[in-house]
């Protein structure tokens, strides 16, 4: 399954689930690299890579597990970003 092609609603649901998994204590050593990788697969481009690094650091450091990085990235991508993703294809006919 290609994670970057999921609809925005499915990305939100998956992000909420992944944020909940990140709050489980004592799995940080395994979850930190996995969450960073998953973030880069959910969100392509420069912003996805930056979010992947931030997610990795947030999960690796103790006491920061409460930050919902997947949900914050969804908000950035679909609510606050000026680069809105579009499902429409524009065809220029001359």
Buried (B, 14 or more C-beta within 10 A) or exposed (E): EEBEEBEEEEBBEBBBEBBEBBEEEEBBEEBBBBBBEBBBEBBEEEBBBBBBEBBBEBBBEEEEBEBBBBBBBBBEBBEEEEEEEEEEEEEEEE
